[in-house]
Structures are given as structure tokens and as C-alpha cells.
Amino acid sequence: MTSTDDLSLTRGAWQVCFDPTTSMLECVHEDSGARVAGTLAFERATDDGAEPWQVVLSRDAVAERLALLDTQANVQGYIAFAGTGDTLRIHAAHRTAQSYRGTLRFQGTAALGADTFACRTQAPDACRVVQMASGAADSTLNDSLFDIATDTALRLSGGTVALATREPQADEPPLFDLAMTASPHVAATSALVLDLVPDYYRAAYVPTYTPVDKARCPSPPTGWMSWNVYFDTAGEDENLAEARVGAEHLKPFGLDIWSIESWQDNSPKLPVSTFHNLTLRPYTAQFPHGMPWLADQIRALGFRPGIWTVPFGTGDEAFYREHRDWFLHTPDGEPMRNWCGLFVLDPSQPRVRQHMEDTHREMSAEWGYEFFKIDGMSGRSQGYSAHFYERDEVKAAMAQPCDTPMALCVEALRRGIGPDRIWLACQGHYTGPEAALADGARIGGDIVSPGKPPGWHNYLSQASTTLNQLFVHNIVWYSDPDTLLVGEAAPPEVARLATTVVGLPGQMMFAGDKLAELPAERMRLLQQCLPVCDVRPLDLYPIFELSPVWDLKVRRPFGSWDVVSLFNWGDETADLGFAFAELGLDPDGDYLVYDFWRGTLLWSFRDRFDAPVTPRSNLLLAVHPALGRPQFLSTDRHVTQGGTSLEALAWDEATATLAGTVRLVGGHATTLTFAVPKDYALDSASADGAEVVESDEHVDNTAVLTLLRPDSGSASWTLTFSRA
């Protein structure tokens, strides 16, 4: 696009070029590498439909605009390019005194960076539907591109915006099909807008924005920890007894870490401020063999050992007296205290931070712990360290001037645990310095109050914090909504709801029940969250409402589907639903809806789906475009209904066969469910690499295939159908 007959101009940081012979428009933001290129067109609305007008170079002395030619080759208006900085506006203007309706259109492609995905950065007025994606899934609700590596967003605005991810090409950055229209044009007010937003997270939300380190921690950590059912009573015996159950029932599904809580000297009962947090001496009554020994025992059971620490204070008066000048004091000499300790460390002192570093290095390098849940971070109240250290009277008590006490602690802790250890910042927050160096964050309070089973308000809090911080999950770090509790203290429908809240967004999944006491159907809920599905948010902003519709869009090379949860957060049965357009799906399509919890195909729907939902419960639905022939619907293996286990899928029209590959867990049967339209019948089923336990066609026009193999691995299967 270098011809002298082209329009070429600069608007702010954007370079604009238009070729009138092809109607090709190219807009390049050189600083970011953003590029939008395609056809620019204008259609005037008439009584008979739409009348295309030509877009040509200016016919007068104003060369930096384009002209609109009607069908008689008269100039009826102009397309102007305006903007400053990172924003470019493309708008049409009337020439004649009278106004006319018309639509400015763009059809082409958009690109941004090597780690880019389509998303939504402009929040709707009411957030009924929350969007998530696994794989390069698209939604008609998306209005932006975001590049994780550079923290850059390209926000696109107009009357309509449609983004679709193209199939990836080897060694090429992602490319997106883009269609935009300005609002139907009556006056010169509608426009197509390209808005490059540098430092999208860093400027507004995460001042220390650093993408999650997937070389160190490729996926959200999973594990078990004792606190929410044992509280401060779990010693080495209880932990190892639970680990043996976990090794049998959860490790084959992907559970990875066994993390030890309240192990410090003087930790038989709360409050945490009385625990001896800084000496590395265990409470010998509960941990007589010591912490290195326990790490070895955990590793022998196939888990990675984890440990909980509170490095900012202590309840150990002897340690305080020995190191009195390490601690903070009021003007009258009394020790300052907070949630972390009766005696709180002064982080302005290098020797104090060195102690933090040295103790964590010992736990990591010498004791062998690989996962660190470090408590007292940025996301709670003034009792936690970051809030406490920011108080004027606390800063005044520090031995040295210190503008960034928490950041200095965070750096020391990462040096101590080492670059290869996983760090969960307990009650960390994306606004704090830990966002730069931690791998995950406990995003809310404990799921229980000490000594009590979980209540409904706890489950509501878990859901609220999930939504509030979902937009940083799997981008800045991994969200930990606290343990998934599915024990019989919760009604079955609440346990299923909690499973969905934790598992559907692909968050960290740490179990916290007494595993030996779980009935099989409750243990199954934990298994259905493992392994964690690779899910990223599509709505890149915090959500403060308990939205009733959560939509996970799954895209694989062989197919796409939505997993939708309808939540009834209230105390009365409610009619809930969604229009398919609200999910960013084609509103004119037909969709099959499968109820995961009930194992029932609800059959075909158009325009919208509605159903009654009982109080404090949810429907978990698989939504597939209706194909009019036998098709895969769901698998009972995982809440994503194929997102973690389905590896291939293909339909052969000539032979009426449906074939695929599924990942199986050794010794555990998996059932796949298929829709079978009325003009088809299941003839036969076979599998390679697994035993066919059951293959049957049901009266609700579904077929099931249950497979089993002795060890974990993939199995290929084939279903053959006859046509009526």
C-alpha cells in the first residue's frame, strides 16, 4: 500500500493507509504492533434495502479524508480519520443539508501480539452472564483483544463488533477475523473506534503486573490441606492418614500437593498470633518426627509436600526478647501486635528480611517443601501485614525510612523459597507487590469459621470472591478460592454448587474434607474437578455481583461447546434462564442442552433456555449446536464435560460412524453420552485400549458408552449407527 494514489496519514500513534482500487484500509499502531486491515465500505439505507456507495479518495483540496460517491457518482459525504494518542476514530459525515441513514462497515482482520486472545473489556450495565474460555473459544460479546505478554489491549467500538479467532499457524501470532459497523448513520455521530490501551492491568488494577510463570507452574496447583475441618488439631498422623486416602482416590485424577497447616511450636489452638512462627521449631506433640521427615513421607505417597508459614510476627516471647530490636514498638515501648503475632517484625531492617529469606530457604532447600502457602499478605484487613505496614504510626516506628516494606518482604521470601518453588500468597491481592512474584493467591477469607462447618454464607463468599478476582486468574496468577468442601455438612445441592464455583473457572482445587468420611458420591465431586481445566477469563474487569449465569466456552480442534451453570443464590425456587445471544452464540441456531447433574438430555432449544432452579443450587448444562445427526454431548468424568478428557472426535457421514479418543483414569469407569436423533439407531460400539462396560441407547434419544481400563491412558472408541 505504497502507491501515490493511496491515502496515507498519521493520527496520533496510528498510521492509516487506504487503497481506493481495492477499498483496503490498513491501520497500524507501530509502538504495540497492533494491526487492523480489511475492506472499508458504506451502504445507504433505502426503502428497498441498502444501496452501496463507493469509497474513494477526496475530490477536493482536503486530501486527508475520503469521499462517499452515490450511484450517480456525486460526492454525498466523507469519511474522516480523527484521534490523538492511542485512539483512532473513523466516522462518516454528510455533505448535503439533509441527513440520510447509512452504515459504515469494516471487514478484515486484527492482530496484536504473540499471546493474544479475544475478550471483553467494556462491562455491560448489568452483569448477568460471566464469560470464560478454554482454548481459543469465541463469543459475539467480545469487543477487544488482549496480549498477556505485553499487558496491552486493543478495544474496538462501533454499533457492532464481531471477533473470531482464526486457526493458528505455526510460528505466527494469533490472527482474528474482525467485522465492525458504526451505528446506523443519521448524523455525523457514529464511528468505528480503535483504542489501543497500553498497561491495561498495570495502570488500573495490578501495578506490579507480571504474567503468571507457566514454566515454574504450568497449571493451577491442586492438593489437600487440613485447616477447614481439623483446624489446629491435625498433626503428622492425621495428615498422613488423609494422604493415604488421597493417594488412592484423588492422586490418580491429578491431585498433586499435600500441604501442612499449623505445625509451628505452640500451635495447638488459636489465635495465630500466639504461634511461634519464626523459629522453625514444630509443635512436637503433633509433629514428633519433625518437618523434614514429614516431607519425605508425603513425597513417598506420591505428593509434593507443602507448608504454611506466617513470616511477619510471632507469639514466642523468648524469641522476641532475644531479638527485641527486630520488632516494632509503640512510642511508649510496648510491642506492636496484629493477626500475625503478639510481636511484629520491622521489615525496614535488612537483617529482619534476611531472617525471612533464610528460614524459607531452609524449609525449601533442606526440608524439601515445594509449595509455600505464605499467610498475612495484602488482601484482608489492617491485621494483615501489607495494611499494617502502611499505617502512619507503624511506618513511624520502623528503624529505617521505608516506602515499600511489603515489596521488600516479598522479594526476600521469593529468594528464600527459590525460583522453582510454588508460592501461594494467602489472602494476597492483585493490587499488592506479591502479584509480581507469587504463583497464586488465596482470594478471600476462610471458607469456614474456626471450629464450625461451612455455612451458606461461606459458600456465597467463595462465589463472590471468585467473580471479583476472576479477571486476573490464569493471567497474573492462579486464583485459590479456599478449599472445596463437599462433606455431608453441606446438602448435596450445595456441594454440587460449590464444585461448580471452584471447578468451572479452572481455579486452584484444594480439597479440605476428612476424605475417609466422604461417601462415594461426594468423593466423586472432588474427582470431577481434577485435573484443573485450563480456563481463562473473557471478561477482563472485576465483577461485584453474584451473576446467575456462568458460561465456559470450550474450543478444541475437533469441536466447540459451552458449559453453562445457572445459579440460584436465593432461598426460593426461581425460574432462571438465558437467551443464546446472551451467551455470545448465534441467536438463530438450534441447541441441544444436557443436564450434567441429572444425566438428562433436555433436547433442542431455539432463542432461549429457561428452567426452574431450586434454592441454593445450580444446573450445570452442556450446550451444543444441534447437528441433526449423532453427536457427543457430555462425559461424567469432569465438570467441563469433555474439556479435560476428550482428545479427538470425528463423524463419518458415509459410514454413519462417530469416533473419538478419551483419556481414562485407571480403575475408574467413564461414561460418555451422545444425542441420537429419531432417524438414527445405535448399531454397535467398540473400543481400543479399554473395555466397553456398557453401550446402550436410551428412550430419551441418547446413547451411552461406558469405558474402563486398568491403568490411566487414552482409549479410542467407535459408535456405528443405522439410518431409519
Buried (B, 14 or more C-beta within 10 A) or exposed (E): EEEEEBBBEEBBBBBBBBBBEEBBBBBBBEEBBBBBBBEBBBBBBEEEEBBEBBBBBBEEEEEEBBBBBBEEEEBBBBBBBBBEEBBBBBBBBBEEEEEBEBBBBBBBBBBBBBBBBBBBBBEEEEBEBBBBBBBBBBBBBBBBBBBBEBBBBBBBBBBEBBBBBEEEEEEEBBBBBBBBBBBEBEEBEBBBBBBBBBBBBBEEBBBBBBBBBEEEBEBBBBBBBBBBBBBBEBBBEBBBBBBEBBBEBBBBBBBBBBBBBBBBBBBBEEEBBBBBBBBBBBBEEBBEEBBBBBBEBBBEBBBBBBBBBBBBBBBBEEBBEEBEEBBBBEEEEEBBBBBBBBBBBBBBBEEBBEBBBBBBBBBBEEBBBBBBBBBBBBBBEBBBBBBBBEEEEBBEBBBEEBEEBBBBBBBBBBBBBBEEBBBBBBBBBBBBBBBBBBBBBBBBBBBBEEEEBBBBEBBBBBBBBBBBBBBBBBBBBBBBBBBBBBBEBBEBBBBBBBBBBBBBBBBBBBBBBBBEEBEEEBBBBBBBBBBBBBBBBBBBBBBEEBBBBBBBBBBBEBBBBBBBBBBBBEEEEBEBBBBBBBBBBEEEEBBBBBBBBEBBBBBEBEEBBEBEBEBBBBBBBBBBBBBEBBBBBBBBBBBBBBBBBBBBBEBEEEEBBBBBBBBBBEEBBBBBBBBBBEEBBBEEBEBEBBEBBEBEBBEEBBBBBBBBBEEBEBBBBBBBBEEE
